C-alpha cells in the first residue's frame, strides 16, 4: 500500500514538473519587433489568407452535409446552423477588410 502511495506521489510530481517545463513562455524581450506599417500589411494579408482557408473548409462542411442521408435530423440541422454561422463570420471578416482597404486608399 505504501508503495502505491509513493508511486502515485512520484507520478504527480513528475506530471507537474513536465507540465511546468512545457508551459514556459518566451520572454517578451526576445520576441521579434515589427514596425506598425509592415505589421498592418502582414495582418491584412494574413487575414485574407485565413478567410480563403475558412471558405475552403466551409465548402467542405457543405459537401459533408450533402452526404447526410436524412436532412431532417437534429444533427443535420445543427450542421446547417454551424455552416450559417461560419458564413456570417467570414462575410463579416471580408467586409471589415474591405472597409480597411477603402479607408487606406482614401488616406493615400
C-alpha positions in Angstrom: 0.0 0.0 0.0 2.8 2.4 0.9 4.4 1.6 -2.5 1.3 2.6 -4.3 1.1 5.9 -2.4 4.8 6.6 -3.2 4.3 5.7 -6.8 1.2 7.9 -7.1 3.0 10.8 -5.5 6.0 10.4 -7.8 3.8 10.4 -10.8 2.0 13.5 -9.7 5.3 15.3 -9.1 6.6 14.1 -12.5 3.5 15.3 -14.3 3.6 18.7 -12.6 7.3 19.2 -13.5 6.7 18.1 -17.0 3.7 20.5 -17.3 5.7 23.4 -15.9 8.6 22.7 -18.2 6.3 22.6 -21.2 4.4 25.7 -20.2 7.4 28.1 -20.1 6.9 31.1 -22.2 9.4 33.1 -24.3 10.4 36.3 -22.6 8.8 39.3 -24.3 12.2 40.9 -24.8 13.2 38.0 -27.0 10.2 38.3 -29.3 10.8 39.9 -32.8 9.7 43.5 -33.1 8.0 44.8 -36.3 7.1 48.3 -37.2 3.4 49.2 -37.3 3.2 49.7 -41.1 4.7 46.4 -42.1 2.7 44.7 -39.3 -0.6 46.1 -40.6 0.2 45.0 -44.1 1.1 41.5 -42.9 -2.1 41.4 -40.7 -4.2 42.3 -43.7 -2.6 39.6 -45.9 -2.8 37.0 -43.2 -6.5 37.8 -42.6 -7.3 37.4 -46.3 -5.4 34.1 -46.4 -7.3 32.9 -43.3 -10.6 33.9 -44.9 -9.6 31.9 -48.0 -8.9 28.8 -45.9 -12.1 29.3 -44.0 -14.1 29.4 -47.2 -12.5 26.1 -48.3 -13.4 24.5 -45.0 -16.9 25.9 -45.2 -17.3 24.3 -48.7 -16.1 21.0 -47.3 -18.7 21.3 -44.5 -21.4 21.9 -47.1 -20.3 18.9 -49.1 -20.3 16.7 -46.0 -23.8 17.9 -45.1 -25.0 16.9 -48.6 -23.9 13.3 -47.9 -26.1 13.1 -44.8 -28.9 10.7 -45.7 -31.7 12.3 -43.7 -31.5 16.1 -43.6 -34.4 16.4 -41.1 -32.5 15.1 -38.1 -31.4 17.5 -35.3 -27.8 16.7 -36.1 -28.2 17.8 -39.7 -30.0 20.9 -38.5 -27.0 21.6 -36.2 -24.6 21.2 -39.1 -26.6 23.7 -41.1 -26.6 26.2 -38.2 -22.9 25.8 -37.9 -22.4 26.4 -41.6 -24.7 29.5 -41.5 -22.7 30.9 -38.5 -19.4 30.4 -40.2 -20.7 32.0 -43.4 -21.8 35.1 -41.4 -18.4 35.3 -39.7 -16.5 35.0 -43.0 -18.7 37.7 -44.6 -18.1 40.0 -41.6 -14.3 39.5 -41.8 -14.4 40.3 -45.6 -16.5 43.4 -45.0 -14.1 44.6 -42.3 -11.0 44.1 -44.6 -12.8 45.9 -47.5 -13.5 48.8 -45.2 -9.9 48.9 -44.1 -8.7 48.9 -47.7 -11.1 51.7 -48.6 -10.0 53.8 -45.7 -6.4 53.2 -46.5 -7.0 54.2 -50.2 -8.7 57.4 -49.1 -5.8 58.4 -46.8 -3.3 58.0 -49.6 
